[in-house]
């Protein structure tokens, strides 16, 4: 595994992100889950369809389980990642924001829940507003 696929974690002191995201899937497990080569999982990461973070005792690359759908990465994520990154968030901040409860959302507890429930426009509108 090359380090260029890893999410930098300078803002994740004390493992804060792993407290927000409780369920992680390691890259080989993603490949097995979708019956695809590990290189294709790495391509999803390089194409920013998935974001990773180093977790566990070996600090292995993993993806939040909620980023994965029945057939692969949730398609709504890539554009949402782009909007948040364009607003100045790094990958750790993006993962944290998507998993942080927001009681003002019309559905779901978190922006990620709202995305999964079909409220992509509302989530991206909020993401754009963060940039201002």
N, C-alpha and C positions, 0 to 999 in steps of 0.2 A: 504494500500500500504506500503510495507516495504522499508526502505531507502537503502537496498542493491541493489535495482534495479535502484536507481537514479544515474545519471551521476554526478560525482563531478564537481564543477565549480569554482575552485580556480583561473583559468585563465580568467574567464568570467566577469571581473570587469565592472560594468556599463551596463550589458546586451548586450555586444558586439555581442554575438552569435545570439540574436534575431534580430539584425539589418541585419545580413547576411542571416538568414533563416526567411522568412516572413510568411510562411504557416506551421502551426503545427497541429497535430491531437492528441487529448488526448486518453489515453488508452481505456476508455469505448467506445469511438467513433470508434476506430479500431475494437473492438470486434463486435460492431453493424454492421459496414461496411461489415465485412466478415462473419457475422452470426456464430461467434465462442465464446466460453466462455472467460471471462476475464483472466482466468488462462492460456489459450493458448497464449494470447497476452504476458503475463508475461513470458511464456516459450520461446517465440521468443526473448525476451529481455535477458533472462538468457543464451540462446544459442548464443547470440551475432549476431542474424540475424537482429536485430534492435538496435539502440542506442537511448537513451532518454536524455532529458534535462528538467529541471523544468522551466516552463514559465507561464506567466499570473499573474494576481493579487493574486491568491492562490498558486503560485509556484507548480502547478500540473505537474506531469510527462506527457511529450508529445514527439512525434516522428516527425521529419521533414516529411511533407506530400510527398515529392519527394522520400522518401525511400519506399513508398508503391506502388505496382503495382495492376493490375486488380484482381489478385487472392491471394495476400498476399505480404510479404516483397519481394523486388527485390532480386532474387537469386544471383546476382553478388555482392551484398553488403557484405555478410559474409566473403568471402575470402579477399576482399579489406579491410575490417575492420581489419582483422588479419594481413595483410601485413603492414598497417599503424601502428597498435599497436606494432608489432614486431620492427618497426623502431623507437619506443619511443614516439609515440603520445598518449595522453590521449583522452578520448571520445569527449571532447569539441573541441580539436584540430582537430580530425578526421572529425567531423561534419563541422567545419569551413572550412577545406581544401577542402572537397568535394563540398562545396557551393561557393567557392571563384573563381571568373572569372580568366581564364587562356587563354590569346589570342594565346598561342603557341599550343593549342590542335588542332588536325586535324578536329574535329567536335565539335559542342556545345560550350557553353560559359564557362562551369565549368566541373571539373572532373565527377561530378554526371551526367551532361547532356551527356558526352561522354560515360559513362557506359550505360546509358539508350539507347543510339544509337548504342550499340554493340561493343564499343571499350574497352572492359575489359582489354585486354592484354596491350594496351598502357597506360591506367590509372594505372595498377598495376606496370608496368615498371617504371613509374614516381614515384610512391609511394615507390618502393624499392630504387630508386636513392636518395630519401630524407634521407634515413638512413645513407648514406655515407657522 
